[in-house]
Amino acid sequence: MKITVIGCGYLGATHAACMAELGYDVLGVEVDERKRELLAAGKVPIYEPGLEDLLAKHVASGKLRFTDSMEEAAAFADLHFVCVGTPQLPDSMGADVSYVEAAVASLAPHLTRPSYVVGKSTVPVGTAARMSALLAELSSVGEKAELVWNPEFLREGFAVKDTLEPDRIVLGVASERSEKVLRDFYAPILATGTPLVVTDYATAELVKVSANAFLATKISFINAVSEVCEASGADVVDLADAIGHDARIGRRFLNAGIGFGGGCLPKDIRAFVHRAGELGVEDAMTFLRQVDDINQRQRQRVAQIATAMLGGSVSRSRIGVWGAAFKPDSDDVRDSPALNIAGRLHLRGATVTVYDPKANETARDRFPTLEYADSAVDAVRDADLVLHLTEWPEFRSVDIAEVGAVVRRKQILDGRNLLDLPAWREAGWTARGLGRR
């Protein structure tokens, strides 16, 4: 079977490389010339463990190549995956689906035989029905050009594994014919026991945003509780361990810290609330506004604690920041809590030096006024305060004595609650966490 992947950013490049790994011939469609040339050379413009090796392997094997031609794509295959972005609109909380519309509108006129267009982008509920109608209207084969909605569930840092070994596959279909085609396509993955959920368009669209909203709620819940712990002298890590043993709750993602960020979770919950409002049921999703507010407040809270640790003012202080990416195993700094906190402190007059194992360059592009170092130790040289803001393993294994020898004041704030604070204190440091005893 031959397939195309339309839009070869993070999602598309991963899907294309992984489907080539499964044995399919893949044609990636990418309109950005620089990105397309990079991909054709076996390179990816992002850091994602294992992705570049996989992509280079299949570019070299001939299983994967790239074009900017929708006409070529339509001639190449009958199964087309739409993997374009849906960023937040600049003037509202809603999602911008113009890239999805443009992809469907550009491909449809070139479809001259029965074809299947599979949406993988995260979109507001109702989008798939509109795209199905648009596809039938613009295609010369009418309703024989069918739409399927197949949401992605990738975690940055684990995208290759999540594509090849997903925890579920969801198909929103409008006919038994399209269901059969996608079942056949995903047969190698389904054969391993991966659960399959077949449903309608609207449900498939809601699965991804609902999952993200639930996850965001869990994270903001424990962050809100961490404030109560701090005020009462309780310890949020012990508390999370205790309630995490409850099978109804679970321990995963129940870690208090500086909150979530990235290109998906924040925009998806905002778009969910926005779409609920358009459907006349905004009151049902009002709690998600509070989830978002708690998440944003964590950033201000860390800045306030850092200021207190520096005597009430950060002006003329030197602060070393460990971490820039919104999570480890990624160079993604979109809506990064770490960089947001670093930027806040810089604007208040501090000299802020950042180090991230993979995200220094992407961070420099977004926050060029901050200083950047090439190592964890260099980032904290002459620092009055160290902030641990992205949970890279490297930061948990630093030599405390080596770090202590280069700072000006032995103070550290663990924004991820993962450092061994007693060990730091034994070495003479003032060490704080969030909601820690």
C-alpha positions as CSV (number, residue, x, y, z in Angstrom):
1,M,0.0,0.0,0.0
2,K,1.1,3.5,-0.8
3,I,0.2,6.5,1.4
4,T,0.8,10.2,1.5
5,V,1.4,12.4,4.6
6,I,0.3,16.0,4.1
7,G,2.2,18.4,6.4
8,C,5.5,17.1,7.6
9,G,6.1,18.9,10.9
10,Y,6.4,17.1,14.2
11,L,3.4,14.9,13.7
12,G,3.7,14.4,10.0
13,A,7.4,13.6,9.9
14,T,6.9,11.1,12.7
15,H,3.9,9.4,11.0
16,A,5.7,9.3,7.7
17,A,8.9,7.7,9.0
18,C,7.0,5.2,11.2
19,M,4.7,4.1,8.4
20,A,7.7,3.6,6.2
21,E,9.1,1.4,9.0
22,L,6.0,-0.7,8.8
23,G,6.7,-1.3,5.1
24,Y,4.5,1.2,3.3
25,D,5.7,3.5,0.5
26,V,5.3,7.0,1.8
27,L,5.2,10.4,0.0
28,G,5.4,13.4,2.3
29,V,3.8,16.6,1.1
30,E,5.5,19.7,2.6
31,V,5.1,23.2,1.2
32,D,7.9,24.8,3.3
33,E,10.9,24.5,0.9
34,R,13.6,24.6,3.6
35,K,11.8,22.0,5.7
36,R,11.2,19.8,2.7
37,E,14.9,19.9,1.6
38,L,16.0,19.1,5.2
39,L,13.6,16.1,5.4
40,A,14.7,14.9,1.9
41,A,18.3,14.9,3.2
42,G,17.3,12.6,6.1
43,K,17.3,15.4,8.7
44,V,14.6,16.7,11.0
45,P,14.3,20.3,12.3
46,I,13.3,19.2,15.8
47,Y,14.8,17.0,18.5
48,E,12.8,13.8,19.0
49,P,14.6,10.6,20.2
50,G,15.0,8.1,17.4
51,L,13.1,10.0,14.7
52,E,16.0,11.3,12.7
53,D,17.6,7.8,12.5
54,L,14.3,6.3,11.4
55,L,13.7,9.0,8.8
56,A,17.2,8.8,7.4
57,K,16.9,5.1,7.1
58,H,13.8,5.2,5.0
59,V,14.9,8.2,2.8
60,A,18.0,6.1,2.0
61,S,15.9,3.0,1.4
62,G,13.6,4.8,-1.0
63,K,10.5,4.0,1.1
64,L,10.1,7.7,2.0
65,R,10.4,10.8,-0.2
66,F,9.0,14.3,-0.2
67,T,7.3,16.7,-2.6
68,D,5.3,19.9,-2.6
69,S,2.8,18.8,-5.3
70,M,-0.8,17.8,-4.4
71,E,-1.2,16.6,-7.9
72,E,1.7,14.2,-7.5
73,A,0.3,13.1,-4.1
74,A,-3.2,12.3,-5.6
75,A,-1.6,10.2,-8.3
76,F,0.7,8.4,-5.9
77,A,-1.8,7.0,-3.4
78,D,-5.4,6.5,-2.5
79,L,-4.8,6.9,1.3
80,H,-3.9,10.4,2.4
81,F,-3.1,11.5,6.0
82,V,-3.6,15.1,6.9
83,C,-1.1,16.1,9.7
84,V,-1.0,19.9,9.6
85,G,-1.0,22.1,12.6
86,T,-4.0,23.7,14.4
87,P,-2.5,26.6,16.4
88,Q,-4.4,28.9,18.7
89,L,-6.0,31.8,16.9
90,P,-4.2,35.1,17.7
91,D,-7.3,36.9,18.7
92,S,-9.3,34.2,20.5
93,M,-9.0,30.9,22.4
94,G,-10.2,29.0,19.4
95,A,-8.2,26.7,17.2
96,D,-7.1,27.8,13.7
97,V,-8.2,25.1,11.3
98,S,-7.3,27.0,8.2
99,Y,-4.4,24.7,7.5
100,V,-6.6,21.6,7.6
101,E,-9.1,23.3,5.3
102,A,-6.4,24.3,2.9
103,A,-4.9,20.8,2.8
104,V,-8.3,19.2,2.0
105,A,-9.2,22.0,-0.5
106,S,-5.8,21.6,-2.3
107,L,-5.9,17.8,-2.5
108,A,-9.6,17.2,-3.4
109,P,-9.6,18.6,-7.0
110,H,-6.8,16.1,-7.9
111,L,-8.6,13.0,-6.6
112,T,-9.9,11.2,-9.7
113,R,-10.5,7.7,-8.2
114,P,-12.0,6.4,-4.9
115,S,-9.7,7.8,-2.1
116,Y,-9.6,8.1,1.7
117,V,-8.4,11.3,3.4
118,V,-7.5,10.7,7.1
119,G,-7.4,13.6,9.4
120,K,-4.9,13.3,12.3
121,S,-4.8,16.9,13.4
122,T,-6.4,18.0,16.7
123,V,-9.5,20.0,15.7
124,P,-12.7,21.4,17.3
125,V,-15.6,19.0,17.2
126,G,-17.6,19.6,14.0
127,T,-14.6,20.1,11.8
128,A,-14.6,16.6,10.3
129,A,-18.2,16.9,9.1
130,R,-17.3,20.1,7.4
131,M,-14.2,18.6,5.8
132,S,-16.2,15.6,4.6
133,A,-18.6,17.8,2.8
134,L,-15.8,20.0,1.4
135,L,-14.0,16.8,0.1
136,A,-17.1,15.5,-1.6
137,E,-17.9,18.9,-3.1
138,L,-14.4,19.5,-4.6
139,S,-13.5,16.0,-5.7
140,S,-14.5,14.8,-9.1
141,V,-15.4,11.4,-7.6
142,G,-17.8,13.0,-5.1
143,E,-18.7,10.9,-2.1
144,K,-16.2,8.2,-3.3
145,A,-13.6,10.5,-1.7
146,E,-14.2,9.6,2.0
147,L,-13.0,11.2,5.1
148,V,-11.8,9.4,8.2
149,W,-10.8,11.0,11.5
150,N,-8.0,9.3,13.3
151,P,-6.6,11.5,16.1
152,E,-3.0,11.2,17.2
153,F,-1.9,10.6,20.8
154,L,1.8,11.4,20.7
155,R,3.9,12.3,23.7
156,E,6.9,14.5,22.8
157,G,10.0,12.4,23.7
158,F,8.1,9.2,22.9
159,A,6.6,10.0,19.5
160,V,8.2,7.1,17.6
161,K,7.1,4.5,20.2
162,D,3.7,6.0,20.5
163,T,3.2,5.7,16.7
164,L,4.5,2.2,16.3
165,E,3.1,0.9,19.6
166,P,0.1,3.1,20.4
167,D,-2.1,2.5,23.5
168,R,-5.2,2.7,21.2
169,I,-6.3,3.6,17.7
170,V,-9.4,5.6,17.3
171,L,-11.3,5.8,13.9
172,G,-14.1,8.2,13.2
173,V,-15.8,6.8,10.1
174,A,-18.9,7.4,8.0
175,S,-19.0,4.0,6.2
176,E,-18.1,0.4,6.6
177,R,-15.9,0.7,3.5
178,S,-13.6,3.3,5.0
179,E,-13.5,1.4,8.3
180,K,-12.3,-1.7,6.4
181,V,-9.5,0.2,4.6
182,L,-8.2,1.7,7.8
183,R,-8.4,-1.7,9.6
184,D,-6.4,-3.2,6.9
185,F,-3.9,-0.3,7.0
186,Y,-3.3,-0.6,10.7
187,A,-3.4,-4.4,10.7
188,P,0.3,-4.8,11.6
189,I,-0.3,-2.7,14.8
190,L,-3.7,-4.2,15.6
191,A,-2.1,-7.6,15.4
192,T,0.0,-6.8,18.5
193,G,-3.2,-6.4,20.6
194,T,-3.6,-2.6,20.3
195,P,-7.2,-1.7,21.2
196,L,-9.3,-0.2,18.3
197,V,-12.2,2.1,18.9
198,V,-14.5,2.7,15.8
199,T,-16.9,5.6,16.2
200,D,-18.4,8.7,14.5
201,Y,-16.6,11.8,13.5
202,A,-17.6,13.9,16.5
203,T,-16.6,11.4,19.1
204,A,-13.2,10.8,17.4
205,E,-12.6,14.6,17.4
206,L,-13.5,14.8,21.1
207,V,-11.3,12.0,22.3
208,K,-8.0,13.9,22.0
209,V,-9.1,17.2,23.5
210,S,-11.0,15.3,26.3
211,A,-7.9,13.3,27.1
212,N,-5.8,16.4,27.2
213,A,-8.3,18.3,29.3
214,F,-8.4,15.4,31.9
215,L,-4.6,15.3,32.0
216,A,-4.4,19.1,32.5
217,T,-7.0,18.9,35.2
218,K,-5.0,16.3,37.1
219,I,-1.8,18.3,36.9
220,S,-3.5,21.6,38.0
221,F,-5.2,19.7,40.8
222,I,-2.0,18.6,42.4
223,N,-0.4,22.0,41.9
224,A,-3.4,23.7,43.7
225,V,-3.0,21.2,46.5
226,S,0.7,22.0,46.7
227,E,-0.2,25.5,47.7
228,V,-2.3,24.2,50.6
229,C,0.6,21.9,51.6
230,E,3.0,24.8,51.6
231,A,0.7,26.9,53.7
232,S,0.0,24.1,56.2
233,G,3.4,22.5,56.5
234,A,2.4,19.3,54.7
235,D,4.5,17.6,52.0
236,V,2.9,17.3,48.5
237,V,5.2,14.5,47.4
238,D,4.2,12.3,50.3
239,L,0.6,13.3,49.8
240,A,0.7,12.4,46.1
241,D,2.3,9.0,46.9
242,A,-0.5,8.3,49.3
243,I,-3.4,9.2,47.1
244,G,-1.6,7.7,44.0
245,H,-2.1,4.2,45.6
246,D,-5.8,4.7,45.1
247,A,-6.6,2.7,41.9
248,R,-9.2,5.3,40.9
249,I,-6.6,8.0,40.8
250,G,-3.2,6.6,40.1
251,R,0.2,8.1,40.7
252,R,1.2,9.1,37.1
253,F,1.1,12.8,36.3
254,L,0.4,13.6,39.9
255,N,3.6,15.6,40.4
256,A,3.4,19.2,41.7
257,G,5.7,21.6,39.9
258,I,5.7,24.6,37.6
259,G,2.9,23.3,35.4
260,F,2.4,22.1,31.9
261,G,3.3,23.8,28.6
262,G,4.1,22.9,25.0
263,G,2.3,23.3,21.8
264,C,-0.7,21.0,22.6
265,L,-2.1,20.9,26.1
266,P,-2.6,24.7,26.7
267,K,-4.1,25.4,23.3
268,D,-6.2,22.3,23.3
269,I,-8.0,23.0,26.6
270,R,-8.6,26.6,25.5
271,A,-10.0,25.5,22.2
272,F,-12.2,23.0,24.0
273,V,-13.7,25.7,26.1
274,H,-14.1,28.0,23.1
275,R,-15.9,25.3,21.1
276,A,-18.1,24.5,24.0
277,G,-19.2,28.1,24.0
278,E,-20.0,28.0,20.3
279,L,-22.1,25.0,21.0
280,G,-24.0,26.7,23.8
281,V,-22.6,24.6,26.6
282,E,-19.7,26.7,27.9
283,D,-20.9,26.4,31.5
284,A,-20.1,22.7,31.4
285,M,-16.4,23.5,30.6
286,T,-16.0,26.5,32.9
287,F,-13.8,24.5,35.3
288,L,-11.2,24.2,32.5
289,R,-10.7,28.0,32.7
290,Q,-9.7,27.5,36.4
291,V,-7.4,24.6,35.3
292,D,-5.7,27.0,32.9
293,D,-5.6,29.7,35.6
294,I,-3.9,27.4,38.1
295,N,-1.4,26.4,35.6
296,Q,-0.5,30.0,34.8
297,R,-0.4,30.9,38.5
298,Q,2.3,28.3,39.1
299,R,4.7,30.4,37.0
300,Q,4.0,33.5,39.0
301,R,4.3,31.5,42.2
302,V,7.8,30.3,41.3
303,A,8.9,33.8,40.4
304,Q,7.5,35.0,43.8
305,I,9.3,32.3,45.8
306,A,12.6,33.1,43.9
307,T,12.2,36.7,44.7
308,A,11.6,35.9,48.4
309,M,14.7,33.7,48.4
310,L,16.7,36.7,47.1
311,G,15.6,39.0,49.8
312,G,12.5,40.6,48.2
313,S,14.1,41.8,45.0
314,V,15.9,40.0,42.1
315,S,17.4,43.2,40.8
316,R,21.2,42.8,40.2
317,S,21.0,39.2,41.2
318,R,22.4,36.4,39.0
319,I,20.1,33.4,38.5
320,G,21.1,30.1,36.9
321,V,18.2,28.2,35.2
322,W,18.4,24.5,34.5
323,G,16.0,23.8,31.7
324,A,14.3,25.6,28.8
325,A,12.2,22.9,27.0
326,F,8.7,22.5,28.4
327,K,9.6,18.8,29.1
328,P,12.7,16.6,28.8
329,D,13.6,14.6,25.6
330,S,12.4,17.6,23.5
331,D,13.7,20.9,22.2
332,D,10.2,22.3,22.1
333,V,9.9,25.7,24.0
334,R,6.4,26.6,22.9
335,D,4.6,28.0,26.0
336,S,7.5,26.7,28.1
337,P,6.9,27.3,31.8
338,A,10.7,27.3,32.4
339,L,11.3,30.1,29.9
340,N,8.3,32.0,31.0
341,I,9.7,32.1,34.6
342,A,13.2,32.9,33.3
343,G,11.8,35.8,31.3
344,R,9.7,37.1,34.2
345,L,12.8,37.3,36.4
346,H,14.9,38.9,33.7
347,L,12.3,41.6,33.3
348,R,12.5,42.3,37.0
349,G,16.2,43.1,36.7
350,A,18.0,39.7,37.2
351,T,20.7,38.4,35.0
352,V,19.4,35.0,34.0
353,T,21.6,32.3,32.4
354,V,19.9,29.2,31.0
355,Y,21.2,25.8,30.1
356,D,19.2,23.0,28.4
357,P,20.7,19.8,27.0
358,K,18.8,20.1,23.7
359,A,16.7,23.4,23.7
360,N,19.4,26.1,24.0
361,E,19.0,27.2,20.3
362,T,15.2,27.0,20.1
363,A,15.1,29.0,23.4
364,R,17.6,31.6,22.1
365,D,15.3,32.2,19.1
366,R,12.3,32.9,21.4
367,F,14.1,34.6,24.3
368,P,17.3,36.2,22.8
369,T,17.7,38.6,25.7
370,L,18.5,35.8,28.2
371,E,22.0,34.5,28.5
372,Y,22.8,30.8,27.6
373,A,25.5,28.4,28.8
374,D,26.9,25.2,27.5
375,S,26.7,23.2,30.7
376,A,24.8,23.0,33.9
377,V,27.8,24.2,35.9
378,D,28.5,27.1,33.6
379,A,24.9,28.2,33.8
380,V,25.1,28.7,37.6
381,R,28.6,30.3,37.8
382,D,28.5,33.2,40.3
383,A,24.7,32.6,40.7
384,D,22.8,33.8,43.7
385,L,20.0,31.3,43.0
386,V,19.7,28.1,41.0
387,L,16.3,27.2,39.5
388,H,15.6,23.6,38.4
389,L,12.8,24.0,35.9
390,T,12.9,21.1,33.3
391,E,13.3,17.6,34.6
392,W,16.2,16.3,32.5
393,P,18.0,13.4,34.2
394,E,21.3,15.3,33.9
395,F,20.2,17.8,36.5
396,R,19.4,15.1,39.1
397,S,22.9,13.7,38.8
398,V,25.0,16.9,39.0
399,D,27.9,16.9,41.4
400,I,26.6,19.0,44.2
401,A,30.1,19.9,45.4
402,E,31.2,21.0,41.9
403,V,28.1,23.2,41.6
404,G,28.6,24.6,45.1
405,A,32.2,25.6,44.2
406,V,31.1,28.0,41.4
407,V,27.9,29.7,42.8
408,R,28.0,32.9,44.8
409,R,25.2,31.8,47.2
410,K,24.1,28.3,47.8
411,Q,20.4,28.5,47.1
412,I,18.3,26.2,44.9
413,L,14.6,26.1,44.1
414,D,13.4,22.8,42.7
415,G,10.5,23.6,40.5
416,R,9.9,20.0,39.6
417,N,10.2,18.4,43.0
418,L,12.6,15.8,41.8
419,L,16.0,16.7,43.4
420,D,17.3,15.1,46.5
421,L,16.8,18.2,48.7
422,P,18.2,16.6,51.9
423,A,21.5,15.9,50.1
424,W,21.6,19.5,48.9
425,R,20.9,20.7,52.5
426,E,23.6,18.5,53.9
427,A,26.0,20.2,51.5
428,G,25.2,23.6,53.0
429,W,22.5,24.7,50.6
430,T,19.2,26.4,51.2
431,A,17.0,24.1,49.2
432,R,13.3,24.5,48.5
433,G,10.6,22.7,46.5
434,L,7.0,23.5,45.7
435,G,4.6,22.3,48.5
436,R,7.5,20.5,50.2
437,R,7.9,20.2,53.9
